Amino acid sequence: MVVRSINIEHEIPSPLMYAVEVTIELDSGERRWCFFCTPESLDRFGDFLPDSTIRIHTCAAHMIVLSDVTEDTITAAIDELQRTGELLNATRPVNGTPSSLQGVWVFNGAKANFPSGVFTSRENAEAWIRDHNLEGTLTLYPLDQSTYDHAIANGWFNPKTPQQKLPEFIQRFTSASQEHYHYEREEAK
């Protein structure tokens, strides 16, 4: 088992205000998921116990706590988990591998409010992104199913609070378990 790629799902703010979700692709094509946080960030995210300001964090088996979360420390931690044989225990499989998911690829440009392209294949999308030197995120969306329902059906998300079942939550829902890729503009030489 060899890690083929590590995909950090979003920018890492400083100070860390939430968990940083990471998808790992193995040489077998299997995709795995986990999240990273710092001891300090645990006070800033997670669900509240009913009628309190006490945070609760579940899914601890897939939570990796580092004293500092950066791209380098995430990569080093994953390398160490792979070296010690603990990578599978510290991550969870991502169901619905790209080959089994029927969907469309949606490109959202950096700082855009709406998508600027929808494609039937990742290859077509990446060619367009490359041709125009674009910056943003390309995400695979399921067909005929919301990302909220898709995440629940695949066991990636389980609503834990009444707020997580409200329209306001559902209409903004995205899942880090969706296959997606980040692109940065190449500087002119």
C-alpha positions in Angstrom: 0.0 0.0 0.0 1.5 3.3 -1.2 0.0 6.8 -1.0 -0.4 8.1 -4.5 -1.8 11.5 -3.6 -2.9 13.6 -0.7 -5.7 16.1 -1.2 -6.2 18.8 1.4 -9.8 19.8 1.0 -9.5 23.6 1.7 -7.1 26.3 2.7 -5.6 26.1 6.2 -6.3 29.3 8.1 -4.1 30.7 10.8 -5.2 30.3 13.5 -6.9 27.1 12.7 -10.6 27.6 13.3 -11.9 24.2 12.1 -10.8 20.7 11.2 -8.8 20.3 7.9 -10.3 17.4 5.9 -7.9 15.3 3.8 -8.6 12.7 1.1 -5.8 10.2 0.4 -5.6 8.1 -2.8 -3.7 4.8 -2.6 -1.9 3.1 -5.4 -4.7 0.6 -5.6 -7.1 3.4 -6.4 -8.8 3.2 -3.0 -9.6 6.6 -1.5 -9.4 7.2 2.3 -10.5 10.2 4.4 -9.5 11.7 7.7 -9.3 15.2 9.3 -6.5 17.1 11.1 -6.8 19.6 13.9 -4.8 21.2 16.8 -5.6 21.0 20.5 -6.6 24.7 20.3 -8.9 24.3 17.3 -10.9 21.6 19.2 -12.5 24.5 21.1 -13.6 26.2 17.8 -15.5 23.4 16.0 -17.6 20.3 16.7 -21.1 19.9 18.0 -22.4 21.3 21.3 -23.8 19.0 24.0 -27.5 19.9 24.4 -28.1 23.1 26.4 -24.4 23.8 27.0 -21.3 25.4 25.5 -19.3 22.1 25.8 -18.1 20.8 22.5 -18.2 17.1 21.7 -16.1 15.5 19.0 -17.0 12.0 17.7 -15.3 10.0 14.9 -12.2 10.2 17.0 -10.7 7.2 15.0 -10.4 9.5 12.0 -9.3 12.6 13.8 -5.5 13.3 13.8 -4.3 15.9 16.3 -1.1 17.7 15.6 0.5 20.6 17.5 0.7 22.5 14.2 -1.4 21.8 11.1 0.3 22.8 7.8 0.6 21.1 4.4 4.1 19.8 5.5 2.9 18.5 8.9 -0.1 16.7 7.3 2.2 15.1 4.7 4.7 14.1 7.4 1.9 12.6 9.5 0.5 10.6 6.6 4.0 9.4 5.7 4.5 8.3 9.3 1.1 6.5 9.5 2.0 4.7 6.3 5.5 3.8 7.6 4.1 2.3 10.8 1.2 0.5 9.1 -1.5 2.6 10.9 -2.8 4.5 7.9 -5.9 2.3 7.4 -6.7 2.5 11.1 -6.4 6.3 11.1 -8.6 6.9 8.0 -11.9 5.7 6.7 -12.7 4.4 3.2 -14.5 6.8 0.9 -17.4 4.9 -0.6 -18.5 5.6 -4.2 -15.1 5.6 -5.8 -14.8 7.8 -8.9 -15.3 4.9 -11.2 -18.6 3.9 -9.6 -20.1 7.4 -9.3 -22.2 8.8 -12.1 -21.9 12.5 -12.0 -20.8 15.8 -13.5 -17.6 17.8 -12.8 -18.4 21.3 -11.7 -15.7 24.0 -11.7 -15.9 26.9 -9.3 -13.4 29.7 -9.9 -11.5 31.3 -7.1 -13.8 33.9 -5.3 -16.7 33.1 -7.7 -20.3 32.9 -6.4 -21.4 30.5 -9.1 -19.9 27.7 -11.1 -18.3 28.7 -14.4 -18.2 25.2 -16.1 -19.9 21.8 -15.9 -18.2 18.8 -17.6 -19.0 15.1 -18.2 -15.3 14.1 -17.6 -12.5 15.3 -15.4 -10.2 15.2 -18.5 -12.3 17.7 -20.4 -12.6 20.0 -17.4 -8.8 19.9 -16.7 -8.1 20.7 -20.4 -10.3 23.7 -20.2 -8.8 24.8 -16.8 -5.3 24.4 -18.3 -6.1 26.2 -21.6 -7.4 29.3 -19.7 -4.9 29.1 -16.7 -7.7 29.1 -14.2 -7.7 28.9 -10.4 -10.4 27.2 -8.4 -11.9 23.9 -7.5 -13.2 21.0 -9.6 -15.8 18.8 -7.8 -17.6 15.6 -8.8 -21.3 16.0 -8.1 -23.8 13.0 -8.1 -26.6 13.0 -10.6 -30.3 13.1 -9.5 -29.3 13.3 -5.8 -28.2 16.1 -3.6 -24.8 16.1 -2.0 -26.5 16.1 1.4 -28.5 12.9 0.6 -25.5 11.3 -1.2 -23.3 11.9 1.8 -25.9 10.3 4.2 -26.5 7.4 1.8 -22.7 6.6 1.7 -22.2 7.0 5.4 -20.0 10.1 5.1 -22.4 12.3 7.1 -25.0 11.6 9.8 -27.1 14.6 11.0 -26.5 14.9 14.7 -28.5 18.0 15.6 -31.9 19.4 14.6 -30.1 22.3 12.9 -28.4 19.8 10.5 -31.8 18.9 9.2 -32.9 22.4 8.5 -33.2 23.8 4.9 -30.6 26.5 5.7 -28.1 23.8 6.5 -29.0 21.4 3.6 -28.9 24.1 0.9 -25.3 25.0 1.9 -24.1 21.4 2.5 -21.0 20.2 0.8 -19.0 17.0 1.6 -15.3 16.7 1.7 -15.8 13.1 0.7 -16.8 14.2 -2.8 -13.9 13.9 -5.2 -12.5 17.3 -5.9 -9.2 19.0 -6.9 -7.7 22.4 -6.4 -6.0 24.3 -9.2 -3.7 27.4 -8.9 -3.0 29.8 -11.7 0.5 29.3 -13.2 2.7 32.4 -13.1 3.8 33.8 -16.4 7.5 33.0 -17.1 
